[in-house]
Amino acid sequence: MAFNLNRVLKALLLSTSQPLSIKDIQDTFTRFHERLAKAAPDVAEQSTSAESQPTAELQTTIEETAEAPIGGDPLDDPELYAEVPSLVPGAQIRESMDQISAQLKAEDNGLLLIEGSSGYRLVTHPRFGRWIRALRQEPPPVKLSPSSIETLAVVAYRQPVTRQEIEMIRGVSAEAGINKLMERELITITGRADQPGRPIQYGTTDTFLEYIGVKSLDELPASDVLTSRQIDQWLVDSSQVQKPGDKDMGLQEEQLGLDAASSTKAE
């Protein structure tokens, strides 16, 4: 029976509450073989010691071993410990994860396998959310307000972005929205802008990626409204305030002509 990578990956996923990256899995296989090599001399020493036992005692040991149920030692499971590869390619791990994900969806037992920015993780299906909150004694999740969602969108597409830039784009104060988003750990401080006063810059977090269900910012849908080029031009135009003329004040073109002619005659 060949080594079963899917069974091992399931066990690793269930054993941790943290995301499991491909590198984590590959490092686990490396440590497995290192421990196996380290344990080999001990096994050989035990074998030598057994050969030196008296014949009657050795016979008793063999009989007790023979009476043990087949498969009683989990370390004898060939699907888990026989022909373990020293290195598992990333493509093979992704393929196995896809198979596990498809299997969980088909079984519909309340578990899902998701891939986030930090790796793979087993989670409960959202429809069991009320039960999980009851177990953890957690209140229902608070939905983001439209104002907070707008602020979050600006940060996501414009990061790193300052509060002043957010307020210029939205036209209203963004302080309350920024504070709420930081409390929810959806955005964080990424540094300071190279501008007068060195204003704080904000960017999204890994929690934000999990919140919207993407692995990276590259997977965000294209925006015709929040593209960097368009907003940069809009910010430049809005900063260059021009003094309004007569036409901007609503005077008719004919009246403008008469006014201009009157000015010429007066001169």
Rosetta constraint file for C-alpha pairs under 8 A:
AtomPair CA 1 CA 78 HARMONIC 6.04 0.50
AtomPair CA 1 CA 79 HARMONIC 6.19 0.50
AtomPair CA 2 CA 78 HARMONIC 6.70 0.50
AtomPair CA 2 CA 79 HARMONIC 5.68 0.50
AtomPair CA 2 CA 82 HARMONIC 7.10 0.50
AtomPair CA 2 CA 83 HARMONIC 7.24 0.50
AtomPair CA 3 CA 78 HARMONIC 6.39 0.50
AtomPair CA 3 CA 79 HARMONIC 4.28 0.50
AtomPair CA 3 CA 80 HARMONIC 5.78 0.50
AtomPair CA 3 CA 81 HARMONIC 6.97 0.50
AtomPair CA 3 CA 82 HARMONIC 5.93 0.50
AtomPair CA 3 CA 83 HARMONIC 6.14 0.50
AtomPair CA 3 CA 84 HARMONIC 6.26 0.50
AtomPair CA 4 CA 8 HARMONIC 6.78 0.50
AtomPair CA 4 CA 79 HARMONIC 4.95 0.50
AtomPair CA 4 CA 80 HARMONIC 6.25 0.50
AtomPair CA 5 CA 9 HARMONIC 6.16 0.50
AtomPair CA 5 CA 80 HARMONIC 7.86 0.50
AtomPair CA 5 CA 96 HARMONIC 7.25 0.50
AtomPair CA 6 CA 10 HARMONIC 6.19 0.50
AtomPair CA 6 CA 96 HARMONIC 5.84 0.50
AtomPair CA 6 CA 97 HARMONIC 7.56 0.50
AtomPair CA 6 CA 100 HARMONIC 6.93 0.50
AtomPair CA 7 CA 11 HARMONIC 6.40 0.50
AtomPair CA 7 CA 80 HARMONIC 7.59 0.50
AtomPair CA 8 CA 12 HARMONIC 6.29 0.50
AtomPair CA 8 CA 80 HARMONIC 6.70 0.50
AtomPair CA 9 CA 13 HARMONIC 6.10 0.50
AtomPair CA 9 CA 97 HARMONIC 7.85 0.50
AtomPair CA 10 CA 14 HARMONIC 6.20 0.50
AtomPair CA 10 CA 100 HARMONIC 7.72 0.50
AtomPair CA 11 CA 15 HARMONIC 6.12 0.50
AtomPair CA 12 CA 16 HARMONIC 6.84 0.50
AtomPair CA 13 CA 17 HARMONIC 7.83 0.50
AtomPair CA 13 CA 20 HARMONIC 6.91 0.50
AtomPair CA 13 CA 120 HARMONIC 7.75 0.50
AtomPair CA 13 CA 121 HARMONIC 6.34 0.50
AtomPair CA 13 CA 122 HARMONIC 6.34 0.50
AtomPair CA 14 CA 122 HARMONIC 7.03 0.50
AtomPair CA 17 CA 121 HARMONIC 7.46 0.50
AtomPair CA 18 CA 121 HARMONIC 6.97 0.50
AtomPair CA 19 CA 116 HARMONIC 7.63 0.50
AtomPair CA 19 CA 118 HARMONIC 5.84 0.50
AtomPair CA 19 CA 119 HARMONIC 4.85 0.50
AtomPair CA 19 CA 120 HARMONIC 5.18 0.50
AtomPair CA 19 CA 121 HARMONIC 4.96 0.50
AtomPair CA 20 CA 24 HARMONIC 6.11 0.50
AtomPair CA 20 CA 25 HARMONIC 7.10 0.50
AtomPair CA 20 CA 118 HARMONIC 7.17 0.50
AtomPair CA 20 CA 119 HARMONIC 4.76 0.50
AtomPair CA 20 CA 120 HARMONIC 4.90 0.50
AtomPair CA 20 CA 121 HARMONIC 6.24 0.50
AtomPair CA 21 CA 25 HARMONIC 6.53 0.50
AtomPair CA 21 CA 118 HARMONIC 6.19 0.50
AtomPair CA 21 CA 119 HARMONIC 3.99 0.50
AtomPair CA 21 CA 120 HARMONIC 6.08 0.50
AtomPair CA 22 CA 26 HARMONIC 6.27 0.50
AtomPair CA 22 CA 90 HARMONIC 6.28 0.50
AtomPair CA 22 CA 93 HARMONIC 7.01 0.50
AtomPair CA 22 CA 119 HARMONIC 6.97 0.50
AtomPair CA 23 CA 27 HARMONIC 6.00 0.50
AtomPair CA 24 CA 28 HARMONIC 6.20 0.50
AtomPair CA 25 CA 29 HARMONIC 6.54 0.50
AtomPair CA 26 CA 30 HARMONIC 6.40 0.50
AtomPair CA 26 CA 87 HARMONIC 6.49 0.50
AtomPair CA 26 CA 88 HARMONIC 6.31 0.50
AtomPair CA 27 CA 31 HARMONIC 6.22 0.50
AtomPair CA 28 CA 32 HARMONIC 6.12 0.50
AtomPair CA 29 CA 33 HARMONIC 6.46 0.50
AtomPair CA 29 CA 85 HARMONIC 7.64 0.50
AtomPair CA 29 CA 86 HARMONIC 6.21 0.50
AtomPair CA 29 CA 87 HARMONIC 6.70 0.50
AtomPair CA 29 CA 88 HARMONIC 7.79 0.50
AtomPair CA 30 CA 34 HARMONIC 6.29 0.50
AtomPair CA 30 CA 86 HARMONIC 6.27 0.50
AtomPair CA 30 CA 87 HARMONIC 7.12 0.50
AtomPair CA 31 CA 35 HARMONIC 6.12 0.50
AtomPair CA 32 CA 36 HARMONIC 6.15 0.50
AtomPair CA 33 CA 37 HARMONIC 6.07 0.50
AtomPair CA 33 CA 86 HARMONIC 6.70 0.50
AtomPair CA 34 CA 38 HARMONIC 6.19 0.50
AtomPair CA 35 CA 39 HARMONIC 6.04 0.50
AtomPair CA 36 CA 40 HARMONIC 6.27 0.50
AtomPair CA 37 CA 41 HARMONIC 7.88 0.50
AtomPair CA 38 CA 42 HARMONIC 7.89 0.50
AtomPair CA 39 CA 43 HARMONIC 6.41 0.50
AtomPair CA 40 CA 44 HARMONIC 6.33 0.50
AtomPair CA 41 CA 45 HARMONIC 6.17 0.50
AtomPair CA 42 CA 46 HARMONIC 6.25 0.50
AtomPair CA 43 CA 47 HARMONIC 6.25 0.50
AtomPair CA 44 CA 48 HARMONIC 6.32 0.50
AtomPair CA 45 CA 49 HARMONIC 6.23 0.50
AtomPair CA 46 CA 50 HARMONIC 6.22 0.50
AtomPair CA 47 CA 51 HARMONIC 6.43 0.50
AtomPair CA 48 CA 52 HARMONIC 6.61 0.50
AtomPair CA 49 CA 53 HARMONIC 6.82 0.50
AtomPair CA 50 CA 58 HARMONIC 7.13 0.50
AtomPair CA 51 CA 58 HARMONIC 7.80 0.50
AtomPair CA 53 CA 57 HARMONIC 6.45 0.50
AtomPair CA 53 CA 58 HARMONIC 5.94 0.50
AtomPair CA 54 CA 58 HARMONIC 6.13 0.50
AtomPair CA 55 CA 59 HARMONIC 6.08 0.50
AtomPair CA 56 CA 60 HARMONIC 6.35 0.50
AtomPair CA 57 CA 61 HARMONIC 6.34 0.50
AtomPair CA 58 CA 62 HARMONIC 6.24 0.50
AtomPair CA 59 CA 63 HARMONIC 6.26 0.50
AtomPair CA 60 CA 64 HARMONIC 6.22 0.50
AtomPair CA 61 CA 65 HARMONIC 6.22 0.50
AtomPair CA 62 CA 66 HARMONIC 6.15 0.50
AtomPair CA 63 CA 67 HARMONIC 6.30 0.50
AtomPair CA 64 CA 68 HARMONIC 6.62 0.50
AtomPair CA 68 CA 72 HARMONIC 6.72 0.50
AtomPair CA 71 CA 76 HARMONIC 6.57 0.50
AtomPair CA 71 CA 77 HARMONIC 6.97 0.50
AtomPair CA 73 CA 77 HARMONIC 7.76 0.50
AtomPair CA 75 CA 80 HARMONIC 7.82 0.50
AtomPair CA 75 CA 81 HARMONIC 6.65 0.50
AtomPair CA 76 CA 81 HARMONIC 6.96 0.50
AtomPair CA 77 CA 81 HARMONIC 6.12 0.50
AtomPair CA 77 CA 82 HARMONIC 7.38 0.50
AtomPair CA 78 CA 82 HARMONIC 4.52 0.50
AtomPair CA 78 CA 83 HARMONIC 7.90 0.50
AtomPair CA 80 CA 84 HARMONIC 7.56 0.50
AtomPair CA 88 CA 92 HARMONIC 6.68 0.50
AtomPair CA 88 CA 93 HARMONIC 6.94 0.50
AtomPair CA 89 CA 93 HARMONIC 6.53 0.50
AtomPair CA 90 CA 94 HARMONIC 6.22 0.50
AtomPair CA 91 CA 95 HARMONIC 6.20 0.50
AtomPair CA 92 CA 96 HARMONIC 6.22 0.50
AtomPair CA 93 CA 97 HARMONIC 6.12 0.50
AtomPair CA 94 CA 98 HARMONIC 6.15 0.50
AtomPair CA 95 CA 99 HARMONIC 6.36 0.50
AtomPair CA 96 CA 100 HARMONIC 6.22 0.50
AtomPair CA 97 CA 101 HARMONIC 6.06 0.50
AtomPair CA 97 CA 113 HARMONIC 7.97 0.50
AtomPair CA 98 CA 102 HARMONIC 6.16 0.50
AtomPair CA 99 CA 103 HARMONIC 6.11 0.50
AtomPair CA 100 CA 104 HARMONIC 6.17 0.50
AtomPair CA 100 CA 113 HARMONIC 7.46 0.50
AtomPair CA 101 CA 105 HARMONIC 6.30 0.50
AtomPair CA 101 CA 112 HARMONIC 6.58 0.50
AtomPair CA 101 CA 113 HARMONIC 5.18 0.50
AtomPair CA 101 CA 114 HARMONIC 7.68 0.50
AtomPair CA 102 CA 106 HARMONIC 6.19 0.50
AtomPair CA 103 CA 107 HARMONIC 6.13 0.50
AtomPair CA 104 CA 108 HARMONIC 6.11 0.50
AtomPair CA 104 CA 109 HARMONIC 7.00 0.50
AtomPair CA 104 CA 111 HARMONIC 6.34 0.50
AtomPair CA 104 CA 112 HARMONIC 6.07 0.50
AtomPair CA 104 CA 113 HARMONIC 7.44 0.50
AtomPair CA 105 CA 109 HARMONIC 7.81 0.50
AtomPair CA 105 CA 111 HARMONIC 7.72 0.50
AtomPair CA 105 CA 112 HARMONIC 6.71 0.50
AtomPair CA 110 CA 124 HARMONIC 5.61 0.50
AtomPair CA 110 CA 125 HARMONIC 5.13 0.50
AtomPair CA 110 CA 128 HARMONIC 7.33 0.50
AtomPair CA 111 CA 122 HARMONIC 6.68 0.50
AtomPair CA 111 CA 123 HARMONIC 5.73 0.50
AtomPair CA 111 CA 124 HARMONIC 4.62 0.50
AtomPair CA 111 CA 125 HARMONIC 5.61 0.50
AtomPair CA 112 CA 122 HARMONIC 5.71 0.50
AtomPair CA 112 CA 123 HARMONIC 5.32 0.50
AtomPair CA 112 CA 124 HARMONIC 6.00 0.50
AtomPair CA 112 CA 125 HARMONIC 6.11 0.50
AtomPair CA 113 CA 120 HARMONIC 6.87 0.50
AtomPair CA 113 CA 121 HARMONIC 5.76 0.50
AtomPair CA 113 CA 122 HARMONIC 4.66 0.50
AtomPair CA 113 CA 123 HARMONIC 6.31 0.50
AtomPair CA 114 CA 120 HARMONIC 5.72 0.50
AtomPair CA 114 CA 121 HARMONIC 5.58 0.50
AtomPair CA 114 CA 122 HARMONIC 6.48 0.50
AtomPair CA 114 CA 123 HARMONIC 7.29 0.50
AtomPair CA 115 CA 119 HARMONIC 5.55 0.50
AtomPair CA 115 CA 120 HARMONIC 4.37 0.50
AtomPair CA 115 CA 121 HARMONIC 6.45 0.50
AtomPair CA 115 CA 215 HARMONIC 6.89 0.50
AtomPair CA 116 CA 120 HARMONIC 6.20 0.50
AtomPair CA 116 CA 121 HARMONIC 7.74 0.50
AtomPair CA 116 CA 209 HARMONIC 7.35 0.50
AtomPair CA 116 CA 210 HARMONIC 6.31 0.50
AtomPair CA 116 CA 213 HARMONIC 7.58 0.50
AtomPair CA 116 CA 214 HARMONIC 6.68 0.50
AtomPair CA 116 CA 215 HARMONIC 4.75 0.50
AtomPair CA 117 CA 206 HARMONIC 6.66 0.50
AtomPair CA 117 CA 209 HARMONIC 7.12 0.50
AtomPair CA 117 CA 210 HARMONIC 7.81 0.50
AtomPair CA 117 CA 214 HARMONIC 7.58 0.50
AtomPair CA 117 CA 215 HARMONIC 4.39 0.50
AtomPair CA 117 CA 216 HARMONIC 6.02 0.50
AtomPair CA 118 CA 206 HARMONIC 7.92 0.50
AtomPair CA 124 CA 128 HARMONIC 6.81 0.50
AtomPair CA 124 CA 129 HARMONIC 7.84 0.50
AtomPair CA 125 CA 129 HARMONIC 7.37 0.50
AtomPair CA 128 CA 132 HARMONIC 6.46 0.50
AtomPair CA 129 CA 133 HARMONIC 6.17 0.50
AtomPair CA 130 CA 134 HARMONIC 6.15 0.50
AtomPair CA 130 CA 140 HARMONIC 7.87 0.50
AtomPair CA 131 CA 135 HARMONIC 6.29 0.50
AtomPair CA 132 CA 136 HARMONIC 6.25 0.50
AtomPair CA 133 CA 137 HARMONIC 5.56 0.50
AtomPair CA 133 CA 138 HARMONIC 4.82 0.50
AtomPair CA 133 CA 139 HARMONIC 6.74 0.50
AtomPair CA 133 CA 140 HARMONIC 7.26 0.50
AtomPair CA 134 CA 138 HARMONIC 6.51 0.50
AtomPair CA 144 CA 148 HARMONIC 5.92 0.50
AtomPair CA 144 CA 149 HARMONIC 6.27 0.50
AtomPair CA 145 CA 149 HARMONIC 6.24 0.50
AtomPair CA 146 CA 150 HARMONIC 6.19 0.50
AtomPair CA 147 CA 151 HARMONIC 6.35 0.50
AtomPair CA 147 CA 177 HARMONIC 6.82 0.50
AtomPair CA 148 CA 152 HARMONIC 6.02 0.50
AtomPair CA 148 CA 177 HARMONIC 4.93 0.50
AtomPair CA 148 CA 178 HARMONIC 7.54 0.50
AtomPair CA 148 CA 180 HARMONIC 7.55 0.50
AtomPair CA 148 CA 181 HARMONIC 7.11 0.50
AtomPair CA 149 CA 153 HARMONIC 6.09 0.50
AtomPair CA 150 CA 154 HARMONIC 6.35 0.50
AtomPair CA 150 CA 170 HARMONIC 7.88 0.50
AtomPair CA 151 CA 155 HARMONIC 6.30 0.50
AtomPair CA 151 CA 166 HARMONIC 6.94 0.50
AtomPair CA 151 CA 170 HARMONIC 7.80 0.50
AtomPair CA 151 CA 174 HARMONIC 7.03 0.50
AtomPair CA 151 CA 177 HARMONIC 6.49 0.50
AtomPair CA 151 CA 178 HARMONIC 7.22 0.50
AtomPair CA 152 CA 156 HARMONIC 6.04 0.50
AtomPair CA 152 CA 181 HARMONIC 7.37 0.50
AtomPair CA 152 CA 187 HARMONIC 7.75 0.50
AtomPair CA 153 CA 157 HARMONIC 6.22 0.50
AtomPair CA 154 CA 158 HARMONIC 5.70 0.50
AtomPair CA 154 CA 159 HARMONIC 7.77 0.50
AtomPair CA 154 CA 166 HARMONIC 6.61 0.50
AtomPair CA 154 CA 226 HARMONIC 7.06 0.50
AtomPair CA 155 CA 159 HARMONIC 5.13 0.50
AtomPair CA 155 CA 160 HARMONIC 7.09 0.50
AtomPair CA 155 CA 161 HARMONIC 6.18 0.50
AtomPair CA 155 CA 166 HARMONIC 7.57 0.50
AtomPair CA 155 CA 187 HARMONIC 7.88 0.50
AtomPair CA 155 CA 202 HARMONIC 6.79 0.50
AtomPair CA 155 CA 203 HARMONIC 5.92 0.50
AtomPair CA 155 CA 204 HARMONIC 6.84 0.50
AtomPair CA 156 CA 203 HARMONIC 6.72 0.50
AtomPair CA 156 CA 204 HARMONIC 6.02 0.50
AtomPair CA 156 CA 217 HARMONIC 7.86 0.50
AtomPair CA 157 CA 226 HARMONIC 6.36 0.50
AtomPair CA 157 CA 227 HARMONIC 7.20 0.50
AtomPair CA 157 CA 228 HARMONIC 7.73 0.50
AtomPair CA 158 CA 226 HARMONIC 7.48 0.50
AtomPair CA 158 CA 227 HARMONIC 7.91 0.50
AtomPair CA 158 CA 228 HARMONIC 6.64 0.50
AtomPair CA 159 CA 201 HARMONIC 7.76 0.50
AtomPair CA 159 CA 202 HARMONIC 6.41 0.50
AtomPair CA 159 CA 203 HARMONIC 5.01 0.50
AtomPair CA 159 CA 204 HARMONIC 7.48 0.50
AtomPair CA 160 CA 190 HARMONIC 6.94 0.50
AtomPair CA 160 CA 201 HARMONIC 5.43 0.50
AtomPair CA 160 CA 202 HARMONIC 5.30 0.50
AtomPair CA 160 CA 203 HARMONIC 5.21 0.50
AtomPair CA 161 CA 165 HARMONIC 6.46 0.50
AtomPair CA 161 CA 166 HARMONIC 7.08 0.50
AtomPair CA 161 CA 201 HARMONIC 4.95 0.50
AtomPair CA 161 CA 202 HARMONIC 5.33 0.50
AtomPair CA 161 CA 203 HARMONIC 6.91 0.50
AtomPair CA 162 CA 166 HARMONIC 6.43 0.50
AtomPair CA 162 CA 193 HARMONIC 7.37 0.50
AtomPair CA 162 CA 199 HARMONIC 6.41 0.50
AtomPair CA 162 CA 200 HARMONIC 5.78 0.50
AtomPair CA 162 CA 201 HARMONIC 4.48 0.50
AtomPair CA 162 CA 202 HARMONIC 6.18 0.50
AtomPair CA 163 CA 167 HARMONIC 6.18 0.50
AtomPair CA 163 CA 174 HARMONIC 6.58 0.50
AtomPair CA 163 CA 175 HARMONIC 7.32 0.50
AtomPair CA 163 CA 199 HARMONIC 7.92 0.50
AtomPair CA 163 CA 200 HARMONIC 7.42 0.50
AtomPair CA 163 CA 201 HARMONIC 7.30 0.50
AtomPair CA 163 CA 202 HARMONIC 7.89 0.50
AtomPair CA 164 CA 168 HARMONIC 6.17 0.50
AtomPair CA 165 CA 169 HARMONIC 6.24 0.50
AtomPair CA 166 CA 170 HARMONIC 6.13 0.50
AtomPair CA 166 CA 174 HARMONIC 6.70 0.50
AtomPair CA 167 CA 171 HARMONIC 5.28 0.50
AtomPair CA 167 CA 172 HARMONIC 5.37 0.50
AtomPair CA 167 CA 173 HARMONIC 5.53 0.50
AtomPair CA 167 CA 174 HARMONIC 5.73 0.50
AtomPair CA 168 CA 172 HARMONIC 7.44 0.50
AtomPair CA 168 CA 235 HARMONIC 7.57 0.50
AtomPair CA 169 CA 231 HARMONIC 7.82 0.50
AtomPair CA 169 CA 235 HARMONIC 7.82 0.50
AtomPair CA 174 CA 178 HARMONIC 6.05 0.50
AtomPair CA 175 CA 179 HARMONIC 6.24 0.50
AtomPair CA 176 CA 180 HARMONIC 6.27 0.50
AtomPair CA 177 CA 181 HARMONIC 6.16 0.50
AtomPair CA 178 CA 182 HARMONIC 6.12 0.50
AtomPair CA 178 CA 187 HARMONIC 7.87 0.50
AtomPair CA 179 CA 183 HARMONIC 6.21 0.50
AtomPair CA 180 CA 184 HARMONIC 6.37 0.50
AtomPair CA 181 CA 185 HARMONIC 6.21 0.50
AtomPair CA 181 CA 186 HARMONIC 5.40 0.50
AtomPair CA 181 CA 187 HARMONIC 5.85 0.50
AtomPair CA 182 CA 186 HARMONIC 5.93 0.50
AtomPair CA 182 CA 187 HARMONIC 5.24 0.50
AtomPair CA 182 CA 188 HARMONIC 5.99 0.50
AtomPair CA 185 CA 205 HARMONIC 6.97 0.50
AtomPair CA 185 CA 207 HARMONIC 6.53 0.50
AtomPair CA 185 CA 208 HARMONIC 7.55 0.50
AtomPair CA 186 CA 204 HARMONIC 5.85 0.50
AtomPair CA 186 CA 205 HARMONIC 5.53 0.50
AtomPair CA 186 CA 206 HARMONIC 7.71 0.50
AtomPair CA 186 CA 207 HARMONIC 5.70 0.50
AtomPair CA 186 CA 208 HARMONIC 4.67 0.50
AtomPair CA 187 CA 202 HARMONIC 6.57 0.50
AtomPair CA 187 CA 203 HARMONIC 5.43 0.50
AtomPair CA 187 CA 204 HARMONIC 4.19 0.50
AtomPair CA 187 CA 205 HARMONIC 5.40 0.50
AtomPair CA 187 CA 208 HARMONIC 7.18 0.50
AtomPair CA 188 CA 202 HARMONIC 5.61 0.50
AtomPair CA 188 CA 203 HARMONIC 5.60 0.50
AtomPair CA 188 CA 204 HARMONIC 6.14 0.50
AtomPair CA 188 CA 205 HARMONIC 6.51 0.50
AtomPair CA 189 CA 200 HARMONIC 6.89 0.50
AtomPair CA 189 CA 201 HARMONIC 5.88 0.50
AtomPair CA 189 CA 202 HARMONIC 4.62 0.50
AtomPair CA 189 CA 203 HARMONIC 6.40 0.50
AtomPair CA 190 CA 200 HARMONIC 7.76 0.50
AtomPair CA 190 CA 201 HARMONIC 5.69 0.50
AtomPair CA 190 CA 202 HARMONIC 5.38 0.50
AtomPair CA 190 CA 203 HARMONIC 5.97 0.50
AtomPair CA 191 CA 200 HARMONIC 5.98 0.50
AtomPair CA 191 CA 201 HARMONIC 5.30 0.50
AtomPair CA 191 CA 202 HARMONIC 7.29 0.50
AtomPair CA 192 CA 198 HARMONIC 5.46 0.50
AtomPair CA 192 CA 199 HARMONIC 5.43 0.50
AtomPair CA 192 CA 200 HARMONIC 4.45 0.50
AtomPair CA 192 CA 201 HARMONIC 5.20 0.50
AtomPair CA 193 CA 198 HARMONIC 5.29 0.50
AtomPair CA 193 CA 199 HARMONIC 5.53 0.50
AtomPair CA 193 CA 200 HARMONIC 6.33 0.50
AtomPair CA 193 CA 201 HARMONIC 6.12 0.50
AtomPair CA 194 CA 198 HARMONIC 5.87 0.50
AtomPair CA 194 CA 199 HARMONIC 7.96 0.50
AtomPair CA 195 CA 199 HARMONIC 6.98 0.50
AtomPair CA 204 CA 208 HARMONIC 6.09 0.50
AtomPair CA 204 CA 209 HARMONIC 7.99 0.50
AtomPair CA 205 CA 209 HARMONIC 6.84 0.50
AtomPair CA 206 CA 210 HARMONIC 6.43 0.50
AtomPair CA 207 CA 211 HARMONIC 5.96 0.50
AtomPair CA 208 CA 212 HARMONIC 6.38 0.50
AtomPair CA 209 CA 213 HARMONIC 5.84 0.50
AtomPair CA 209 CA 214 HARMONIC 5.24 0.50
AtomPair CA 209 CA 215 HARMONIC 6.20 0.50
AtomPair CA 209 CA 216 HARMONIC 6.64 0.50
AtomPair CA 209 CA 217 HARMONIC 7.52 0.50
AtomPair CA 210 CA 214 HARMONIC 6.31 0.50
AtomPair CA 210 CA 215 HARMONIC 7.48 0.50
AtomPair CA 214 CA 219 HARMONIC 6.23 0.50
AtomPair CA 214 CA 220 HARMONIC 7.42 0.50
AtomPair CA 215 CA 219 HARMONIC 7.07 0.50
AtomPair CA 216 CA 220 HARMONIC 7.67 0.50
AtomPair CA 223 CA 227 HARMONIC 6.04 0.50
AtomPair CA 225 CA 230 HARMONIC 7.45 0.50
AtomPair CA 225 CA 231 HARMONIC 7.87 0.50
AtomPair CA 226 CA 230 HARMONIC 7.13 0.50
AtomPair CA 226 CA 231 HARMONIC 6.40 0.50
AtomPair CA 227 CA 231 HARMONIC 6.28 0.50
AtomPair CA 228 CA 232 HARMONIC 5.87 0.50
AtomPair CA 229 CA 233 HARMONIC 6.25 0.50
AtomPair CA 230 CA 234 HARMONIC 6.16 0.50
AtomPair CA 231 CA 235 HARMONIC 6.01 0.50
AtomPair CA 232 CA 236 HARMONIC 6.28 0.50
AtomPair CA 233 CA 237 HARMONIC 6.13 0.50
AtomPair CA 234 CA 238 HARMONIC 6.00 0.50
AtomPair CA 235 CA 239 HARMONIC 6.15 0.50
AtomPair CA 236 CA 240 HARMONIC 6.54 0.50
AtomPair CA 237 CA 241 HARMONIC 7.64 0.50
AtomPair CA 244 CA 248 HARMONIC 5.64 0.50
AtomPair CA 244 CA 249 HARMONIC 7.04 0.50
AtomPair CA 245 CA 249 HARMONIC 6.46 0.50
AtomPair CA 246 CA 250 HARMONIC 6.73 0.50
AtomPair CA 246 CA 251 HARMONIC 5.92 0.50
AtomPair CA 246 CA 256 HARMONIC 7.55 0.50
AtomPair CA 247 CA 251 HARMONIC 5.26 0.50
AtomPair CA 247 CA 252 HARMONIC 7.03 0.50
AtomPair CA 247 CA 253 HARMONIC 7.40 0.50
AtomPair CA 247 CA 256 HARMONIC 7.70 0.50
AtomPair CA 251 CA 255 HARMONIC 6.54 0.50
AtomPair CA 251 CA 256 HARMONIC 6.79 0.50
AtomPair CA 252 CA 256 HARMONIC 6.30 0.50
AtomPair CA 253 CA 257 HARMONIC 6.34 0.50
AtomPair CA 254 CA 258 HARMONIC 6.40 0.50
AtomPair CA 255 CA 259 HARMONIC 6.11 0.50
AtomPair CA 256 CA 260 HARMONIC 6.19 0.50
AtomPair CA 257 CA 261 HARMONIC 6.21 0.50
AtomPair CA 258 CA 262 HARMONIC 6.06 0.50
AtomPair CA 259 CA 263 HARMONIC 6.18 0.50
AtomPair CA 260 CA 264 HARMONIC 6.38 0.50
AtomPair CA 261 CA 265 HARMONIC 6.37 0.50
AtomPair CA 262 CA 266 HARMONIC 6.13 0.50
AtomPair CA 263 CA 267 HARMONIC 6.32 0.50
